[in-house]
Amino acid sequence: MPFTAHVTIGGDIGHFHPNVDAGALGTTTHTDFRLLAELVRRMKDGGVYLNIGSAVVLPEVFLKCVTLVRNLGHELKDITTANF
């Protein structure tokens, strides 16, 4: 079961620690975005997306993945989503 984490830099108190490597945070979250976009691409013939625990960021990230996949010419259909 794939798992991704999408950091909103500046959205957590830990991001203000002097030892935080913002470049590493950005690189890691970008890698996870690309992974999620690939998983969305594989949903071309249907699939289920469960968002657990994020009311704002993850629904938007998922929509951006759907937009990216469609803009690259891949068809998506019969997708079911649920937000918890």
C-alpha positions as CSV (number, residue, x, y, z in Angstrom):
1,M,0.0,0.0,0.0
2,P,1.7,3.2,-1.1
3,F,2.0,6.1,1.3
4,T,3.1,9.6,0.5
5,A,3.6,12.7,2.6
6,H,3.2,16.2,1.3
7,V,4.9,18.9,3.3
8,T,3.5,22.5,3.4
9,I,6.8,24.2,4.3
10,G,6.2,26.7,7.1
11,G,3.0,24.9,8.1
12,D,4.6,23.2,11.0
13,I,6.5,24.6,14.0
14,G,9.3,22.1,13.3
15,H,10.1,23.9,10.1
16,F,11.5,26.9,12.1
17,H,14.2,24.8,13.8
18,P,17.6,26.1,12.8
19,N,18.8,22.7,11.7
20,V,15.9,22.0,9.3
21,D,17.1,21.4,5.7
22,A,14.3,23.1,3.7
23,G,15.9,21.8,0.5
24,A,15.6,18.2,1.7
25,L,12.0,18.9,2.7
26,G,11.2,20.3,-0.7
27,T,13.0,17.5,-2.6
28,T,11.3,14.8,-0.5
29,T,7.8,16.2,-1.0
30,H,8.4,16.7,-4.7
31,T,9.4,13.0,-4.9
32,D,6.2,12.0,-3.1
33,F,4.2,14.2,-5.5
34,R,5.7,12.4,-8.5
35,L,5.0,9.1,-6.9
36,L,1.4,10.0,-6.2
37,A,1.0,11.3,-9.8
38,E,2.2,8.0,-11.1
39,L,-0.2,6.1,-8.9
40,V,-3.0,8.4,-10.2
41,R,-1.9,7.7,-13.8
42,R,-2.3,4.0,-13.1
43,M,-5.9,4.6,-12.2
44,K,-6.8,5.1,-15.9
45,D,-9.3,2.3,-15.8
46,G,-10.7,3.0,-12.3
47,G,-9.5,3.0,-8.8
48,V,-10.0,4.3,-5.3
49,Y,-8.3,7.2,-3.5
50,L,-8.6,7.5,0.2
51,N,-7.6,10.8,1.9
52,I,-7.2,10.3,5.6
53,G,-6.5,13.2,7.9
54,S,-6.1,16.2,5.6
55,A,-9.0,18.5,4.9
56,V,-7.1,21.0,2.8
57,V,-3.7,20.1,1.5
58,L,-4.1,16.5,0.3
59,P,-7.4,17.1,-1.6
60,E,-5.6,19.8,-3.5
61,V,-2.5,17.7,-4.1
62,F,-4.7,14.9,-5.5
63,L,-6.5,17.4,-7.8
64,K,-3.1,18.7,-9.0
65,C,-2.0,15.1,-9.8
66,V,-5.3,14.5,-11.7
67,T,-4.7,17.7,-13.7
68,L,-1.1,16.7,-14.4
69,V,-2.0,13.2,-15.6
70,R,-4.8,14.5,-17.8
71,N,-2.6,17.3,-19.2
72,L,0.0,14.7,-20.2
73,G,-2.7,13.0,-22.3
74,H,-3.8,10.1,-20.0
75,E,-7.5,9.4,-19.6
76,L,-8.9,8.8,-16.2
77,K,-12.3,7.3,-15.5
78,D,-14.3,5.5,-12.9
79,I,-12.3,6.9,-10.0
80,T,-13.8,6.9,-6.5
81,T,-12.5,9.2,-3.8
82,A,-13.3,9.5,-0.1
83,N,-12.1,12.1,2.4
84,F,-11.9,11.1,6.1
